[in-house]
Amino acid sequence: MDYQWYPGHMTKAKRMMQEDMKLVDLVIELTDARAPLSGRNPDIDELGRNKSRVILLNKADMADETLNRCWEDYFQRMGLHAAAVNSRTGAGMKRIQAVIQDACREKVERDRKRGIQNRPVRAMVAGIPNVGKSTFINSFAGKACTKTGNKPGVTRGKQWIRLNKSVELLDTPGILWPKIEDAQVGFRLAALGSIRDEVLQPEELSLRVLGFMKENYSELLGARYQIDTAQEEAMLLGDIARVRGCLKKGGEPDYEKAALLFLDDFRSGRIGRMTLEQPPAV
């Protein structure tokens, strides 16, 4: 399956981010806790190399709890401040103000030595599409101050948001690299919905997700659909179709309908908490 997808507005977004980087002290990068490394854009490391950095593992409530802690430790060992959050429910959000202040301690100290006091930290919020940036900003600000959606590419423009006396946020559209060279990275992004479903093959994708779950989270899969997880992936999808009533005339499984239903269950966390990748050895 080819996972390539790079709309023209993302090229423009990268150019905008390059210019906006001159205006900020800190880059707050959101990544999906279910695929923390695959869900990062390597361009952000390059663009923000001279800025303070915070990595937020968003949607942490849908990720494997043990691996959330492992990923926090990994990013911290890489010299980045990290925290697991759920911006939709607000879980973990109270930590963020302290994490920001800790990440910007050197900047605040430099300002103090120059006689500059009480200047707010200017932060850029970045991340690939559909990772929850707008929802995070709304939750952090305590009001609906940006447009949000559940599909990639909802945020188009940019805006500054004054949160309090100490932090100002700059929202930016999500950007995705133009070529995904690692097929595993492409698979994880597609599985999580970071690539538009219109350019994917749902049945093929669902079989790959089923294969991953069969190997790593078979108990959750079996419990959700009450099926025998020892079968081949195509048979699993057929059983899911029958269990969920996705049938054609004559009682044949409707694999396409079952695939879409299964992917929606997976992405929404209804099957259970899962993480698609392990932290690399440091």
HUJORA-V341735 format. One record per residue. N is the residue number from 1. SS is DSSP state (a for helix, b for strand, c for the rest). Layout:
n-><N & N>
ss-><SS & SS>
//
This chain:
n-><1 & 2 & 3 & 4 & 5 & 6 & 7 & 8 & 9 & 10 & 11 & 12 & 13 & 14 & 15 & 16 & 17 & 18 & 19 & 20 & 21 & 22 & 23 & 24 & 25 & 26 & 27 & 28 & 29 & 30 & 31 & 32 & 33 & 34 & 35 & 36 & 37 & 38 & 39 & 40 & 41 & 42 & 43 & 44 & 45 & 46 & 47 & 48 & 49 & 50 & 51 & 52 & 53 & 54 & 55 & 56 & 57 & 58 & 59 & 60 & 61 & 62 & 63 & 64 & 65 & 66 & 67 & 68 & 69 & 70 & 71 & 72 & 73 & 74 & 75 & 76 & 77 & 78 & 79 & 80 & 81 & 82 & 83 & 84 & 85 & 86 & 87 & 88 & 89 & 90 & 91 & 92 & 93 & 94 & 95 & 96 & 97 & 98 & 99 & 100 & 101 & 102 & 103 & 104 & 105 & 106 & 107 & 108 & 109 & 110 & 111 & 112 & 113 & 114 & 115 & 116 & 117 & 118 & 119 & 120 & 121 & 122 & 123 & 124 & 125 & 126 & 127 & 128 & 129 & 130 & 131 & 132 & 133 & 134 & 135 & 136 & 137 & 138 & 139 & 140 & 141 & 142 & 143 & 144 & 145 & 146 & 147 & 148 & 149 & 150 & 151 & 152 & 153 & 154 & 155 & 156 & 157 & 158 & 159 & 160 & 161 & 162 & 163 & 164 & 165 & 166 & 167 & 168 & 169 & 170 & 171 & 172 & 173 & 174 & 175 & 176 & 177 & 178 & 179 & 180 & 181 & 182 & 183 & 184 & 185 & 186 & 187 & 188 & 189 & 190 & 191 & 192 & 193 & 194 & 195 & 196 & 197 & 198 & 199 & 200 & 201 & 202 & 203 & 204 & 205 & 206 & 207 & 208 & 209 & 210 & 211 & 212 & 213 & 214 & 215 & 216 & 217 & 218 & 219 & 220 & 221 & 222 & 223 & 224 & 225 & 226 & 227 & 228 & 229 & 230 & 231 & 232 & 233 & 234 & 235 & 236 & 237 & 238 & 239 & 240 & 241 & 242 & 243 & 244 & 245 & 246 & 247 & 248 & 249 & 250 & 251 & 252 & 253 & 254 & 255 & 256 & 257 & 258 & 259 & 260 & 261 & 262 & 263 & 264 & 265 & 266 & 267 & 268 & 269 & 270 & 271 & 272 & 273 & 274 & 275 & 276 & 277 & 278 & 279 & 280 & 281 & 282>
ss-><c & c & c & c & c & c & c & a & a & a & a & a & a & a & a & a & a & a & a & a & a & a & a & c & c & b & b & b & b & b & b & b & a & a & a & c & c & c & c & c & c & a & a & a & a & a & a & c & c & c & c & b & b & b & b & b & b & b & c & a & a & a & c & c & a & a & a & a & a & a & a & a & a & a & a & a & a & c & c & c & b & b & b & b & c & b & c & c & c & c & b & c & a & a & a & a & a & a & a & a & a & a & a & c & a & a & a & a & a & a & a & a & a & c & c & c & c & c & c & c & b & b & b & b & b & b & c & c & c & c & c & c & a & a & a & a & a & a & a & a & a & c & c & c & c & c & c & c & c & c & c & c & c & c & c & c & c & c & b & b & b & b & c & c & c & c & b & b & b & b & b & c & c & c & c & c & c & c & c & c & c & c & a & a & a & a & a & a & a & a & a & a & c & c & c & c & a & a & a & c & c & a & a & a & a & a & a & a & a & a & a & a & a & a & a & a & c & a & a & a & a & a & a & a & a & c & c & c & c & c & c & c & a & a & a & a & a & a & a & a & a & a & a & c & c & c & b & c & c & c & c & c & b & c & a & a & a & a & a & a & a & a & a & a & a & a & a & a & c & c & c & c & c & c & c & c & c & c & c & c & c & c>
//
